[in-house]
Amino acid sequence: MTAPASDFPEFLIITYLEMTDATLFMPAFIQRDGVEIRRLTTPDVPLYRRLYDGVGDALFWRDRRLMSDADLLAAITRPEVSIYVLYVDGVVSGYFELERQGDDTEIAYFGLFPGSMGAGLGKHLLSAAIDQAWKDGAKRVYVHTCNLDSPAALPNYIKRGFEVYDVQRQLMPDRYKT
């Protein structure tokens, strides 16, 4: 997806958030038949690209698109990485990816497919990601978002208990403009 030059921000503003104690977590799970989150036990490149593009296309995600299939497979099958897929009535609707780094766990990728937004699934999926990170033994959970992400992302992170610890501003990298 290419953004019209007049609509595209001049600067990339990245907000870094962290949760340093599980007691700060404010979950918002929804109870609805047909909503299920399953760990992807054998990640493969075509499915992963479907997930990444399904969430990231409208948000100008580029990093993993630039990777070769071999490099991507190596990245998503590392033992520190776990990927969970959201299904709504059996249809893939979003995903999250956790990456353990010592005592820290990063929510490396997180999001919904565009047709799944607006039904409370974002807070449910984020709650599941945070819950899983703590269950896996994290001492700190962190995430970053930027001004290209959904406008609901930052408020959702803060409502779940994350606190901002840094904000960086830079000229928009060319890779996001094309």
C-alpha positions, 0 to 999 in steps of 0.5 A: 500500500502506498500512501498519498504524499499529502496524507503521509506524516513527515515524521515517524513518532515511536512510543515505547511502553513497558509493564514492569509488574504483573499487578499493573495488568488490567485485562479486558477479555471478552466472553463470546462464542467463536473467539479462540486464540491458538498458538501456532506450533509450526510456523511456516512462511506463507501463513506468517506472511498472510498474518503479517500482511493481513494486519500490517498492510494498512499500517505500512508494516514493511520490515518482515516484507523485506526479508527473504523466505529463508530469513523469515523462517529463521526469525519465526522459528527461533525458540524465543519466539511464539506466535498466537493466532486469533480466530473468530468463528473459525476465521483468522482475524489477527495475531500476536508475536512474543519474543523473550529476551532474558527476563523481558518479553516483547510484544513484537507484533500485534494486531487485527485484520481490518474487518475484525476491528471495532468489536472489542477483539483488540483489547481481548487479543492484547490481554491474551498477549500480556497474560501469556508473557507473564505466564511464560515468566517475564519480569517485564513486558514491553511494546512499541507503537507509532503514529502509523499504527491504529489510533486505538493502539496507544490507548489500548496499551495504556488501558491494559497497564503499560506505561510510556518510558520513551518517545522518539521522533525521526524523519519518516523512513523511505521504506514506509512511503512506498 
